[in-house]
Amino acid sequence: MRKTTNVLHPWHGASFGNAVPEKVNALIEIPQGSRTKYEIDKETGLLIMDRVIHSSFHYPVNYGFIPQTLGLDGDPLDILVLCSQTIQSLCLVEATVIGNMQMIDSGEEDDKIIAVATNDPSVNHIRDISELPKHFFNELKHYFEEYKVLENKEVRIDNFQTKEEAYVIIKDAINLYKKKFED
């Protein structure tokens, strides 16, 4: 008799975590240092290559989403996870939320939660976005405002927000997900 295994969809099958909103599970799509934009296919749950970034830029942090959330752009809520190591795609990582980056992508709100890998002693002492060096914000802003220029798309960074503001965004994204997928 053949044993079958059900594979869960990363967006819908994984949990956002047990200590929300302070700590969340982050599902990494794009490892830090990559020029390739990977994303979870909403229908199949497979990791697809969306495109190779048209500029010479590399993702400055590990990039992914929080499972069972829905952002205002209709996608899972994005998360940037600071870690001393590059994290592989499809890895589920516990992340401690420290803030948010408000981004407007082609006219749509597209929040990016900022967090640190909870189990990385090189960064897990960081508890608040205010503890990050000013240059980190300059790099993030520069990357996200410039990486789509060669695609003739406009991205604007509005603001960096506190972890308390990020908590509200996460709770709203969980509620929006529940409203769309569980009602």
Contacts in CASP RR format, 6 or more apart in sequence:
PFRMAT RR
TARGET T0000
AUTHOR 0000-0000-0000
METHOD contacts of the structure
MODEL  1
MRKTTNVLHPWHGASFGNAVPEKVNALIEIPQGSRTKYEIDKETGLLIMD
RVIHSSFHYPVNYGFIPQTLGLDGDPLDILVLCSQTIQSLCLVEATVIGN
MQMIDSGEEDDKIIAVATNDPSVNHIRDISELPKHFFNELKHYFEEYKVL
ENKEVRIDNFQTKEEAYVIIKDAINLYKKKFED
8 14 0 8 1.000
9 44 0 8 1.000
9 45 0 8 1.000
10 27 0 8 1.000
10 40 0 8 1.000
10 45 0 8 1.000
10 67 0 8 1.000
10 90 0 8 1.000
11 27 0 8 1.000
11 40 0 8 1.000
11 42 0 8 1.000
11 45 0 8 1.000
11 65 0 8 1.000
11 67 0 8 1.000
11 68 0 8 1.000
11 76 0 8 1.000
12 67 0 8 1.000
12 68 0 8 1.000
12 181 0 8 1.000
13 67 0 8 1.000
13 68 0 8 1.000
14 25 0 8 1.000
14 27 0 8 1.000
14 67 0 8 1.000
14 68 0 8 1.000
14 92 0 8 1.000
15 25 0 8 1.000
15 67 0 8 1.000
15 68 0 8 1.000
16 24 0 8 1.000
16 25 0 8 1.000
16 66 0 8 1.000
16 67 0 8 1.000
16 68 0 8 1.000
16 69 0 8 1.000
16 170 0 8 1.000
16 174 0 8 1.000
17 23 0 8 1.000
17 24 0 8 1.000
17 25 0 8 1.000
17 94 0 8 1.000
20 170 0 8 1.000
20 171 0 8 1.000
20 174 0 8 1.000
21 97 0 8 1.000
21 166 0 8 1.000
21 167 0 8 1.000
21 168 0 8 1.000
21 170 0 8 1.000
21 171 0 8 1.000
22 96 0 8 1.000
22 97 0 8 1.000
22 163 0 8 1.000
22 167 0 8 1.000
23 94 0 8 1.000
23 95 0 8 1.000
23 96 0 8 1.000
23 97 0 8 1.000
23 118 0 8 1.000
24 66 0 8 1.000
24 79 0 8 1.000
24 94 0 8 1.000
24 95 0 8 1.000
24 97 0 8 1.000
24 113 0 8 1.000
24 115 0 8 1.000
24 170 0 8 1.000
25 66 0 8 1.000
25 67 0 8 1.000
25 92 0 8 1.000
25 93 0 8 1.000
25 94 0 8 1.000
25 95 0 8 1.000
26 62 0 8 1.000
26 64 0 8 1.000
26 65 0 8 1.000
26 66 0 8 1.000
26 79 0 8 1.000
26 81 0 8 1.000
26 92 0 8 1.000
26 93 0 8 1.000
26 94 0 8 1.000
26 95 0 8 1.000
26 115 0 8 1.000
27 40 0 8 1.000
27 64 0 8 1.000
27 65 0 8 1.000
27 66 0 8 1.000
27 67 0 8 1.000
27 90 0 8 1.000
27 91 0 8 1.000
27 92 0 8 1.000
27 93 0 8 1.000
28 62 0 8 1.000
28 63 0 8 1.000
28 64 0 8 1.000
28 81 0 8 1.000
28 87 0 8 1.000
28 88 0 8 1.000
28 89 0 8 1.000
28 90 0 8 1.000
28 91 0 8 1.000
28 92 0 8 1.000
28 93 0 8 1.000
29 38 0 8 1.000
29 39 0 8 1.000
29 40 0 8 1.000
29 47 0 8 1.000
29 63 0 8 1.000
29 64 0 8 1.000
29 65 0 8 1.000
29 89 0 8 1.000
29 90 0 8 1.000
30 36 0 8 1.000
30 37 0 8 1.000
30 38 0 8 1.000
30 59 0 8 1.000
30 62 0 8 1.000
30 63 0 8 1.000
30 64 0 8 1.000
30 89 0 8 1.000
31 59 0 8 1.000
31 62 0 8 1.000
31 86 0 8 1.000
31 87 0 8 1.000
31 88 0 8 1.000
31 89 0 8 1.000
32 58 0 8 1.000
32 59 0 8 1.000
32 60 0 8 1.000
32 61 0 8 1.000
32 62 0 8 1.000
32 63 0 8 1.000
32 83 0 8 1.000
32 86 0 8 1.000
32 87 0 8 1.000
33 58 0 8 1.000
33 59 0 8 1.000
33 60 0 8 1.000
33 86 0 8 1.000
34 58 0 8 1.000
34 59 0 8 1.000
35 52 0 8 1.000
35 53 0 8 1.000
35 56 0 8 1.000
35 57 0 8 1.000
35 58 0 8 1.000
35 59 0 8 1.000
36 49 0 8 1.000
36 51 0 8 1.000
36 52 0 8 1.000
36 53 0 8 1.000
37 49 0 8 1.000
37 50 0 8 1.000
37 51 0 8 1.000
37 52 0 8 1.000
37 53 0 8 1.000
38 47 0 8 1.000
38 48 0 8 1.000
38 49 0 8 1.000
38 50 0 8 1.000
38 89 0 8 1.000
39 47 0 8 1.000
39 48 0 8 1.000
39 50 0 8 1.000
40 46 0 8 1.000
40 47 0 8 1.000
40 48 0 8 1.000
40 65 0 8 1.000
40 76 0 8 1.000
41 47 0 8 1.000
41 48 0 8 1.000
47 89 0 8 1.000
47 90 0 8 1.000
53 147 0 8 1.000
54 147 0 8 1.000
54 148 0 8 1.000
54 150 0 8 1.000
54 151 0 8 1.000
55 146 0 8 1.000
55 147 0 8 1.000
55 149 0 8 1.000
55 150 0 8 1.000
57 143 0 8 1.000
57 146 0 8 1.000
57 147 0 8 1.000
59 143 0 8 1.000
60 139 0 8 1.000
60 140 0 8 1.000
60 143 0 8 1.000
61 80 0 8 1.000
61 81 0 8 1.000
61 82 0 8 1.000
61 83 0 8 1.000
61 140 0 8 1.000
62 80 0 8 1.000
62 81 0 8 1.000
62 82 0 8 1.000
62 83 0 8 1.000
62 86 0 8 1.000
62 87 0 8 1.000
62 93 0 8 1.000
62 117 0 8 1.000
63 78 0 8 1.000
63 79 0 8 1.000
63 80 0 8 1.000
63 81 0 8 1.000
64 78 0 8 1.000
64 79 0 8 1.000
64 80 0 8 1.000
64 81 0 8 1.000
65 75 0 8 1.000
65 76 0 8 1.000
65 77 0 8 1.000
65 78 0 8 1.000
65 79 0 8 1.000
66 76 0 8 1.000
66 77 0 8 1.000
66 79 0 8 1.000
66 113 0 8 1.000
66 170 0 8 1.000
66 173 0 8 1.000
67 76 0 8 1.000
68 174 0 8 1.000
68 177 0 8 1.000
69 76 0 8 1.000
69 77 0 8 1.000
69 170 0 8 1.000
69 173 0 8 1.000
69 174 0 8 1.000
69 176 0 8 1.000
69 177 0 8 1.000
70 76 0 8 1.000
70 77 0 8 1.000
70 173 0 8 1.000
70 176 0 8 1.000
70 177 0 8 1.000
70 180 0 8 1.000
70 181 0 8 1.000
71 77 0 8 1.000
71 111 0 8 1.000
71 173 0 8 1.000
71 176 0 8 1.000
72 108 0 8 1.000
72 109 0 8 1.000
72 110 0 8 1.000
72 111 0 8 1.000
72 176 0 8 1.000
73 105 0 8 1.000
73 108 0 8 1.000
73 109 0 8 1.000
73 110 0 8 1.000
76 177 0 8 1.000
77 111 0 8 1.000
77 113 0 8 1.000
77 169 0 8 1.000
77 170 0 8 1.000
77 173 0 8 1.000
78 110 0 8 1.000
78 111 0 8 1.000
78 112 0 8 1.000
78 113 0 8 1.000
79 95 0 8 1.000
79 112 0 8 1.000
79 113 0 8 1.000
79 114 0 8 1.000
79 115 0 8 1.000
80 101 0 8 1.000
80 112 0 8 1.000
80 113 0 8 1.000
80 114 0 8 1.000
80 115 0 8 1.000
80 140 0 8 1.000
81 87 0 8 1.000
81 93 0 8 1.000
81 95 0 8 1.000
81 115 0 8 1.000
81 116 0 8 1.000
81 117 0 8 1.000
82 114 0 8 1.000
82 115 0 8 1.000
82 116 0 8 1.000
82 117 0 8 1.000
82 123 0 8 1.000
82 126 0 8 1.000
83 93 0 8 1.000
83 116 0 8 1.000
83 117 0 8 1.000
83 120 0 8 1.000
83 122 0 8 1.000
83 123 0 8 1.000
84 120 0 8 1.000
84 122 0 8 1.000
84 123 0 8 1.000
85 120 0 8 1.000
87 93 0 8 1.000
87 117 0 8 1.000
93 117 0 8 1.000
93 118 0 8 1.000
93 119 0 8 1.000
94 117 0 8 1.000
94 118 0 8 1.000
94 119 0 8 1.000
95 115 0 8 1.000
95 116 0 8 1.000
95 117 0 8 1.000
95 118 0 8 1.000
96 115 0 8 1.000
96 116 0 8 1.000
96 117 0 8 1.000
96 118 0 8 1.000
96 124 0 8 1.000
96 126 0 8 1.000
96 127 0 8 1.000
97 113 0 8 1.000
97 114 0 8 1.000
97 115 0 8 1.000
97 163 0 8 1.000
97 166 0 8 1.000
97 167 0 8 1.000
97 170 0 8 1.000
98 114 0 8 1.000
98 115 0 8 1.000
98 116 0 8 1.000
98 126 0 8 1.000
98 127 0 8 1.000
98 128 0 8 1.000
98 129 0 8 1.000
98 131 0 8 1.000
98 132 0 8 1.000
98 163 0 8 1.000
98 166 0 8 1.000
99 113 0 8 1.000
99 114 0 8 1.000
99 115 0 8 1.000
99 128 0 8 1.000
99 129 0 8 1.000
99 160 0 8 1.000
99 161 0 8 1.000
99 162 0 8 1.000
99 163 0 8 1.000
99 165 0 8 1.000
99 166 0 8 1.000
100 111 0 8 1.000
100 112 0 8 1.000
100 113 0 8 1.000
100 114 0 8 1.000
100 129 0 8 1.000
100 160 0 8 1.000
100 161 0 8 1.000
100 162 0 8 1.000
100 163 0 8 1.000
100 165 0 8 1.000
100 166 0 8 1.000
100 169 0 8 1.000
101 111 0 8 1.000
101 112 0 8 1.000
101 114 0 8 1.000
101 140 0 8 1.000
101 144 0 8 1.000
101 157 0 8 1.000
101 159 0 8 1.000
101 160 0 8 1.000
101 161 0 8 1.000
102 109 0 8 1.000
102 111 0 8 1.000
102 157 0 8 1.000
102 158 0 8 1.000
102 159 0 8 1.000
102 160 0 8 1.000
102 161 0 8 1.000
103 109 0 8 1.000
103 110 0 8 1.000
103 111 0 8 1.000
103 112 0 8 1.000
103 144 0 8 1.000
103 155 0 8 1.000
103 156 0 8 1.000
103 157 0 8 1.000
103 158 0 8 1.000
104 110 0 8 1.000
104 155 0 8 1.000
104 156 0 8 1.000
104 157 0 8 1.000
104 158 0 8 1.000
105 148 0 8 1.000
105 153 0 8 1.000
105 155 0 8 1.000
106 153 0 8 1.000
106 154 0 8 1.000
106 155 0 8 1.000
107 154 0 8 1.000
111 169 0 8 1.000
112 144 0 8 1.000
113 166 0 8 1.000
113 169 0 8 1.000
113 170 0 8 1.000
114 129 0 8 1.000
114 160 0 8 1.000
114 166 0 8 1.000
116 123 0 8 1.000
116 124 0 8 1.000
116 126 0 8 1.000
117 123 0 8 1.000
117 124 0 8 1.000
118 124 0 8 1.000
126 132 0 8 1.000
128 162 0 8 1.000
128 163 0 8 1.000
129 160 0 8 1.000
129 161 0 8 1.000
129 162 0 8 1.000
129 163 0 8 1.000
130 162 0 8 1.000
137 160 0 8 1.000
140 157 0 8 1.000
141 157 0 8 1.000
144 155 0 8 1.000
144 157 0 8 1.000
145 155 0 8 1.000
145 156 0 8 1.000
145 157 0 8 1.000
147 155 0 8 1.000
148 154 0 8 1.000
148 155 0 8 1.000
161 169 0 8 1.000
END
